[in-house]
């Protein structure tokens, strides 16, 4: 499947046939890896550690889930004009909204998946998320997204048209074939 990820990409940008194709590709890969099949590494320009190989390298939508922690309550004084009081109320609302946890830093970037880590280009630097740092693996394949909760870091979300196959690949490095069958979110692969 040809992968193109534009800013603001959404699964609704694809027709039913393209979505089914992506899920079928992931289902075939799932069957291959749980039956003991090996996946061939892909070429990458990234410098990897000894014994490390890349298995996917391309654009994905990246975001992190956190709050702003800058909520400041401004108390309007009773002697202020109605306009100043209204301005204070609006500033409080904006401050409270910006402090609410939500998906932030959403942008399309290069993501490489290796047998040891995810390597993600963020703001002209490379972040490395070793597989051991992943606390929870939450694929939402019908939504083409994968949420990873991390030890000692905020959650990470990845989205892309080829996300179902990439999620299966990552799961094959995190879990045994028997454990992969128990992953919530992979059930959609059994219906294709």
BELPERA-V708044 format. One record per backbone hydrogen bond with DSSP energy under -1.0 kcal/mol. NH is the residue of the N-H (numbers start at 1). CO is the residue of the C=O. If there is no record, write none. Layout:
((NH & CO) (NH & CO))
//
This chain:
((9 & 6) (13 & 10) (14 & 11) (19 & 15) (20 & 16) (21 & 17) (22 & 18) (23 & 19) (24 & 20) (25 & 21) (26 & 22) (27 & 23) (28 & 24) (29 & 25) (30 & 26) (31 & 27) (32 & 28) (33 & 29) (34 & 30) (35 & 31) (36 & 33) (37 & 32) (42 & 54) (52 & 49) (55 & 113) (56 & 113) (58 & 111) (60 & 109) (61 & 159) (62 & 107) (63 & 157) (64 & 104) (65 & 155) (66 & 102) (80 & 77) (85 & 81) (86 & 82) (87 & 83) (88 & 84) (89 & 85) (90 & 86) (91 & 87) (92 & 88) (93 & 89) (94 & 90) (95 & 91) (96 & 92) (97 & 93) (98 & 94) (99 & 95) (102 & 66) (104 & 64) (107 & 62) (109 & 60) (111 & 58) (112 & 119) (113 & 56) (114 & 117) (115 & 53) (118 & 129) (119 & 112) (120 & 127) (121 & 110) (122 & 125) (127 & 120) (129 & 118) (131 & 116) (133 & 130) (134 & 131) (135 & 149) (136 & 149) (138 & 147) (140 & 145) (143 & 140) (144 & 141) (145 & 140) (146 & 158) (147 & 138) (148 & 156) (149 & 136) (151 & 133) (153 & 150) (156 & 148) (157 & 63) (158 & 146) (159 & 61) (160 & 144) (163 & 160) (166 & 162) (167 & 163) (168 & 164) (169 & 165) (170 & 166) (171 & 167) (172 & 168) (173 & 170) (174 & 170) (175 & 171) (180 & 176) (181 & 177) (182 & 179) (183 & 180) (186 & 183) (189 & 186))
//
